[in-house]
């Protein structure tokens, strides 16, 4: 198996070379991981992993820069990473209870709907080939099931049984190329058969030039391709 170089070790080695990190600061970075960013090119991918739009928030970028300075405890030049909003588009009939990218996110998305707008997804300032994302999400295949009155014992019994149908998924996907001048939010598209597509395009889904063309309402095929 090839060696995996995580974004966490990338941060630590980069700051250590500059003499900016104490051993205590390195430990903080190792524990916190700044795991919001990306697996690098040498990541070994398991073959089983098949996947309202706002521009990146200036406040998120400012907060992200402050976080790096606080953790590193030294003065650095231009940040190697930028922060942008995290959005999702659900093309399926299942509800998405939550989703995350490299551990960050958490928004829910209705069937054939939109969600997210959360801060922040960290993207490298300079794109390079081989950058990858790990997307994790949970689905409810029967989101419109009729339930007893909210708060009743019958409702709690119903939900305990209903939650057994929830499905957890994960996928590792490539981060498409982008230019910093055109870098806005990170948009994650959830397609049938647990497929994922991502883009950093600034325009909204459905506008001319948007790179992901699949219709919003898609049906699950009888048999998913392997």
C-alpha positions, -999 to +999 in steps of 0.1 A: +000+000+000+014+034-009+021+059+018-007+083+026+004+119+031-025+137+048-032+174+048-025+173+085+011+162+081+015+186+052+006+215+075+029+204+103+059+197+082+055+230+063+054+251+095+081+231+112+105+237+084+100+274+090+108+269+127+074+282+137+060+253+156+069+242+191+064+206+200+033+216+218+019+234+188+027+204+166+007+182+190-022+206+188-021+204+150-019+166+151-048+163+174-070+188+156-057+177+123-071+206+104-087+176+087-110+198+068-086+198+039-076+173+014-059+139+009-029+145-014-019+127-046-004+096-029-037+087-012-046+050-018-083+047-027-103+017-018-121+004-049-153+000-029-157+038-028-175+043-060-196+108-055-289+287-030-255+292-037-233+318-020-198+328-029-171+319-004-175+340+027-149+366+034-155+363+071-148+325+068-115+332+051-106+357+077-114+333+105-095+305+088-064+327+086-067+336+122-070+299+132-038+291+114-020+320+131-033+310+166-023+274+162+011+280+146+020+308+170+041+327+144+038+351+116+033+336+081+029+349+046+000+343+023-022+314+034-020+283+013-057+276+019-089+295+013-123+290+030-156+288+012-192+278+019-202+241+017-234+234-003-252+203-014-276+193-041-297+162-037-308+145-069-324+115-052-357+107-036-340+099-003-335+125+023-300+133+034-299+136+071-264+151+071-233+152+050-197+162+055-165+168+035-134+156+053-153+157+086-168+191+082-204+200+073-235+185+089-264+200+068-295+180+059-310+181+024-346+173+014-353+149-015-346+166-048-336+197-029-308+219-018-289+224+015-258+236+031-245+272+029-223+263+059-189+277+067-164+265+058-147+241+034-110+246+032-095+245-003-059+249-013-051+283-027-033+266-056-049+235-071-027+206-080-035+172-097-044+144-073-063+164-047-091+143-032-121+147-009-138+123+014-176+128+014-197+111+041-235+112+043-265+095+058-298+089+039-333+082+049-349+061+021-384+068+034-385+104+045-423+108+041-433+079+063-465+087+083-456+090+120-477+093+152-480+126+170-446+142+178-435+137+214-458+107+221-445+073+232-458+060+199-437+085+180-406+075+199-412+039+192-418+047+155-386+067+152-365+040+169-377+016+142-375+041+114-339+050+121-329+014+115-335+020+078-310+049+077-280+042+055-244+055+059-223+061+029-188+074+020-170+082-012-136+096-022-137+119-051-113+140-071-113+178-066-117+194-100-093+220-112-100+256-104-084+290-105-083+312-074-101+340-092-130+317-099-131+298-065-163+303-046-181+276-026-177+238-027-209+222-040-215+185-035-240+167-058-256+135-045-267+113-074-285+079-076-265+048-068-245+067-041-225+086-067-210+120-059-199+149-080-183+181-067-175+215-082-162+249-071-180+268-099-193+302-088-225+301-108-256+284-094-267+249-104-288+251-135-272+283-149-254+282-183-219+270-179-224+251-147-203+219-151-228+194-135-257+188-159-277+160-143-314+170-137-325+176-101-351+149-100-334+116-109-348+080-104-328+052-089-321+025-115-333-010-109-296-021-108-268+002-100-236-001-121-206-016-103 
